[in-house]
Amino acid sequence: MTESDNEENNKTQEELSSFNSATNHYRNIMGAPTQKIDMEKMPRILRYFGYFAFTIIAVGTLLFIVMYIWQFFR
């Protein structure tokens, strides 16, 4: 394996570091994920569901803020 292949492999499987010893223990015992999620590798239906859910949450938050501010101007 060449050095550039090794660097590329490290980038694709970049692990998240433990925040503290409790997090490290939880990972070892419970098996929490240690790699960042790559949305491009997920199945299409899960990607669309994630985008849809994020959009609904963002729009709902914006509507809440606008309606909260609007009540003071009525």
C-alpha positions as CSV (number, residue, x, y, z in Angstrom):
1,M,0.0,0.0,0.0
2,T,1.5,3.4,-1.0
3,E,1.5,6.4,1.3
4,S,-1.2,8.2,-0.7
5,D,-3.5,5.2,-0.5
6,N,-2.9,5.1,3.2
7,E,-3.8,8.8,3.7
8,E,-6.9,8.3,1.6
9,N,-8.0,5.3,3.7
10,N,-7.5,7.4,6.9
11,K,-9.7,10.2,5.5
12,T,-12.5,7.8,4.6
13,Q,-12.4,6.0,8.0
14,E,-11.7,9.0,10.2
15,E,-12.7,8.2,13.7
16,L,-14.1,10.6,16.2
17,S,-12.0,11.1,19.3
18,S,-13.4,10.4,22.7
19,F,-14.4,13.5,24.7
20,N,-13.5,12.0,28.0
21,S,-13.1,8.6,29.8
22,A,-16.9,8.2,30.2
23,T,-17.4,8.6,26.5
24,N,-14.7,6.1,25.8
25,H,-16.2,3.6,28.3
26,Y,-19.6,4.0,26.7
27,R,-18.2,3.4,23.2
28,N,-16.4,0.2,24.4
29,I,-19.4,-1.2,26.3
30,M,-22.4,0.0,24.3
31,G,-20.8,0.1,20.9
32,A,-21.5,3.7,20.0
33,P,-20.4,4.7,16.4
34,T,-16.9,6.1,16.1
35,Q,-16.9,7.2,12.5
36,K,-18.5,10.3,11.0
37,I,-21.5,9.7,8.8
38,D,-21.0,10.1,5.0
39,M,-24.4,11.0,3.6
40,E,-23.3,10.2,0.1
41,K,-22.8,6.5,1.0
42,M,-26.3,6.1,2.7
43,P,-29.2,4.7,0.8
44,R,-31.2,7.2,-1.2
45,I,-34.4,6.9,0.9
46,L,-32.5,7.5,4.1
47,R,-30.8,10.6,2.7
48,Y,-34.1,12.0,1.5
49,F,-35.7,11.3,4.9
50,G,-32.8,13.0,6.6
51,Y,-33.1,16.1,4.4
52,F,-36.9,16.1,4.8
53,A,-36.7,15.9,8.6
54,F,-34.0,18.6,8.8
55,T,-36.1,20.9,6.5
56,I,-39.3,20.4,8.6
57,I,-37.4,21.1,11.8
58,A,-35.7,24.2,10.3
59,V,-39.0,25.6,8.9
60,G,-40.9,24.9,12.1
61,T,-38.2,26.7,14.1
62,L,-38.3,29.7,11.8
63,L,-42.1,29.8,12.0
64,F,-42.0,29.7,15.8
65,I,-39.6,32.6,15.9
66,V,-41.6,34.7,13.5
67,M,-44.9,34.0,15.3
68,Y,-43.3,34.7,18.7
69,I,-42.0,38.1,17.5
70,W,-45.2,38.9,15.6
71,Q,-47.3,38.6,18.8
72,F,-45.5,41.7,20.2
73,F,-46.5,43.9,17.2
74,R,-50.2,43.1,17.3
